[in-house]
Amino acid sequence: MPLPAPFDRLRLPVIGSPLFIISVPDLVIAQCKAGIIGSFPALNARPSGVLDEWLHRITEELAAHNRDNPDRPAAPFAVNQIVHKSNNRLEEDMEVCAKWQVPMVITSLGAREDINQAVHRWGGIVLHDVINDRFARKAVEKGADGLIPVAAGAGGHAGVLSPFALMQEIRQWFDGLVALSGSIACGRSILAAQAMGADFAYIGSPWIATQEANAVPGYKEAIVSGRAEDIVYSNLFTGVHGNYLRPSITAAGLDPDNLPQSDPSAMNFGSGGNTDAKAWKDIWGSGQGIGAVSAIDSVAERVDRLAAEYDQARRELADKAGMALR
């Protein structure tokens, strides 16, 4: 579908997904200036009063960029809100988002009609992440403007369904905004997401291995050296199944191939998890697409590479389509 303003001014149809601990203003601002939507979890701003400072800085720096670069304005940004009951900051953080009129809110782990209505009152839009068609329908029924289908292979809390199956089912009934998540790490995959019916590619893990990311050097190096086979799917660390880097699990003294199951009722996201080895801080999240990441780059360099790959893939596909029609 045609993208609404200001989301129609992107260099690439990409949302940089909100990464717990990793996504900070430096990363978000660099993503937006490079022409993709940058985002961060509200819970990354600690203590809670820091969220106001972050949104002030992001808003002011992007406005300054736009004044100085009218021919290539920055992309808008997004804030992720965990809607699960364990997030005792939600109401306060939503008030801060209203103050700064955040353009896009990404909701996770629950869909709430009142949250969607609050965002609509200040003119923002809401995308809700889902792992299956049933949850997608519930999110739209409660007023979400768009969906983020989190398919197999995505970093962090991911589903198990193929992106082909998930997109097919959602597009049978929903014509709103869709950002597809799941192992997207190169320009060719961005184009593939569009071919399946997505408006955006939702990319996370490659941004961990950037200079602006708030990640320890070992985490960044693990992304660069890792492959799809290094990803372990477990619900141990937060109570919800997610994908994590095998080396970090081993470093925590655990056997990646023999992890116990967690009780979903023990879900805890405010502290990063419910085990001694904390998710995201000690146990590093990652998607299966990291084989495409070969170096620690700046965000600008990574977006340049994605754009070149995307353009090349479009040319190649046009050539193949032309041959098929002849």
N, C-alpha and C positions, 0 to 999 in steps of 0.2 A: 504494500500500500504506500501511497505518497507520504513521506515523513512530514509531520507538522513542524512549523517553526518553533524553536530555533534548531531543531534536530535535523534540518535539511541542509545544514551548512558544514557537514562533516567531510573531511578528506577521505576517510574510509568509513564504511558502515560497521563500526566497531564500538563496543562498550568495553572498557577496561573494568573487569569485575572487581567488586570490593573484597579486599584480602585482609583478613584479621591480622592485626599488628603491622602488616607490610604496607598497606595503603595509608599514606600520610600526605599532607598538603604538597610537599615537594613532588611526589609522584603524580598526584591528581592534576596539579597545575601543568606539569610537563606534558601529560597526556592530552589535556584540553588544548594547550598551545600547539601541539603536534597535529591536531585535527581529529581526535577521537574523544568520545565521552569518557571522562575519568570519574571514578567513584571511590568511596571509602565507607566502611562501617562506622556508624555514629559511635559505637562502643570503643573504637580506636582512640577517640579523644578522651583522655583520662587525666584528672577527674572530670566529671561531667561538665563543669564550667568551661573547660578547654574547647568544647564544641563550638561555642560562640566565637572564640578567637580564631579557630580554624576556618569557619565559614566567612568571617570578616576578611581574613587574609585571601582566601580563594576568590571571593567575589571581587575584591579590590584589585588583585593582580590580573585577573582575567579582563576586568574592565579597562585597566591600563593598557594591556596588550591590544585590546580591540581599538582603543583610541590611536595607538601607534601603528596599527597594522589593519587599516580598514579593508584592504584587499584580501586578507586571509585571517578573518576573525577566529577566535578560539571557539572550540566546541563547548557546549554546556556541560555541567557536571551533575553528579547524582550522589545521593546519600542512601546507604543501606540501613534499614531498621529491622532488627530482630523482633518479631511480634510475639514470640513465645513468652509465656507467663514468667519465665525466669529472668526476663529483662525488666528490672524494676526502674529503669531510667526512661522507658519508652515515652511516657507522657511529657516529661520534662524536655527530652530531646526533640520531640515533635514541635513543641512551642518554639524552640530555637530555630528549627527548620522553617517554621512559619514566618519568623522574624526576617529571615534572609531569603524567603520565597525560593526555596531550592527547586530548580527546574524539574528534576526527576527524583522520585523516591522509589527505591527497590525494597520490597518487603519480602521477608523470609520467615519460614517456620511458623506459618499461620497466616490466614487472610482475615482482615477485619474491616467491616464496612465503615466504621467510624474513622479509621485511619485514612481510607481512600477518600472519604468525603472531606476530611480536613485538608488533604493535599489539593483537592479540586477547588476548595475555597480560595486558595491563594494562586490558582492558575497552573499548578504543577500537574504532572502525570505520574501514574503509579504502574510499575512493572512488578509482577509477583513471580517468584521462582517456584517451579513445580517439577515433580518427577514422573507424573503420569497424567493421562487425560482426565481422570476423575478429579484430581486436585485442580487441574486447569479450569474445569467447568465451575468448581466452587469459587475459585478466585474471581472469575469474570462475573458470576452471580452476585458477588459482594462488591463489585464496582471497580475492579482493577482495569486499567486501560490497556494493559499489555501483559504478555507472559514471557517468562524465561524458562523454556524447557531444559532442564538439567539432565542431559543424556549420559549414557554409559561413558566412562573414561574422563569425566570432568573432575577437576580438582575440588578438594573439600567435600562438602555434603553433596553427594551425587547419586543419581538413580542408576538403574541397571538396564533401561530400555535403549535399544538402538535409536540414534537420532532420526533415521529414516522412518521407523515405525512411529515415533513420538510426533514428528512433524506432520506425517500423513494424517494421523488421527486428529490432531489439533486443527489443521487447516480444512478438515471436512466441515467444520462448523464455525470456526473463528476467523474473522478477517481483520482483526486488530493488529497492533504491533507485536512482533515476536522477535526475541533475541535468543538465538540458539547457543547453548553451552555444551561443551564436550570435546576435549582434545583438539581444539582449534588453535593452531600455533604458527600457521604460515598463510601467505596470501592465497594460495590455491584453496585452502580450507574455507577462507572467508567467502570466496565465490561459490564454493559448494554449499555453504549454508544458505546463500541467497537462492541457489538453484532448488533447494528443498522447500523454499517458501518463507525463509526468515528475512526479516528486515535488517537485523543486525547479527554480527558474530559477537559472542560474549566470550572474551579472552581473559584468562587469569594468570596461569602459571608463568608464561614468558616474561611478565612484568617483574616477577621476583628477581630475575637475573638482570636487573637494570641498576644503574648507578644511583637513581633516585629512590629506590625501594628501601624501606626500613627492614632489611633482612641482614642477619649476620653473614659474614663472608662464607662460612661453611654451607649455609643454606643456598646461597647463590651458586656456589661451585657444584653443589649436588644437583641443581637444576641443569647446569651446563653438561655435566658428565652423565646424567641419568637418561634412561630409556623407558619405554612403556613397560617393560618387564620389571622395572624397579618400583612399580606402584602397587601398594597393598590396600585392599578394600576391607574396612573394619568399622564396627560401631562401638568399639571398646572405649574410645577416648572422649566422646561427647554423648553417647547414647543414640546417636544417629549415624548411619553408615556414611563413610566418607573415604576418600582416596588419599593415601599418605606415602611419603618416600621411605622405602625399605631401610636405607642406611640410618635414618633417624630413629626408627623403631629399634634397630639393633643396638645403636648407641645408648638407648635408654635401658638396656639390659633385658629386652624382651625378644621372644622368638617370633619373627614376622609370620612364620608359617603355622604357628600354634597359638594364636591370640584367643583369649576367652571372649565370650559374648557379654555385652553389657545389658543392663536392664534399662529399656527405653524410658521408664519412669524417672530415672536418675539424670535426665538431660540437664546439663548445666553449661550455659554459654557465656555467662558474665565473667567467669574466671578463666575461660579458655578450656574448660573440660572438667571431668570428674575423676581423673586419675592423678597419681603423683607426677607422672610425666604428662605435662599439659599439652593439649592439642594446640597447634600453630606455634607455640613457643619452643617446646622440646620435640614434639612429634610434628614434622613438617608436612603440610598439605601440598599436594601436587596432582596435576592431571596427567593423563597418559601421552599427551602431545609433546612432551618436553624433548623428544629426540630431534625436534626442529631447532632447538636452542643450542647454539654452538659457542657463544661468548657472552660476557657481561658487557652490555652496551648501555648507552644513554637511551632514554625513551625516544628522543628524536631519531636516533640511528635505527632503533627497532621499528618505528613507524615507517621510516624511509624504506627499509627492507621489505616490510609487509606490503607497502604500496607498490613497490617494483614487482614483487612476486604476484600481487593481485592483477596488475596491468598485464603482465606476461601471461598469466593464466587466462585472462579474458581474450587476449589475442589468439592464443592456442585453441581455445574452445571455439572461437568464431571461425577459425580455419577448419577445424574438424566438422563443425556444423555445416560450413559451406561445401565441404567435400561430400557430406552425407546427402545434401540436397541436389548435387549434380548427377 
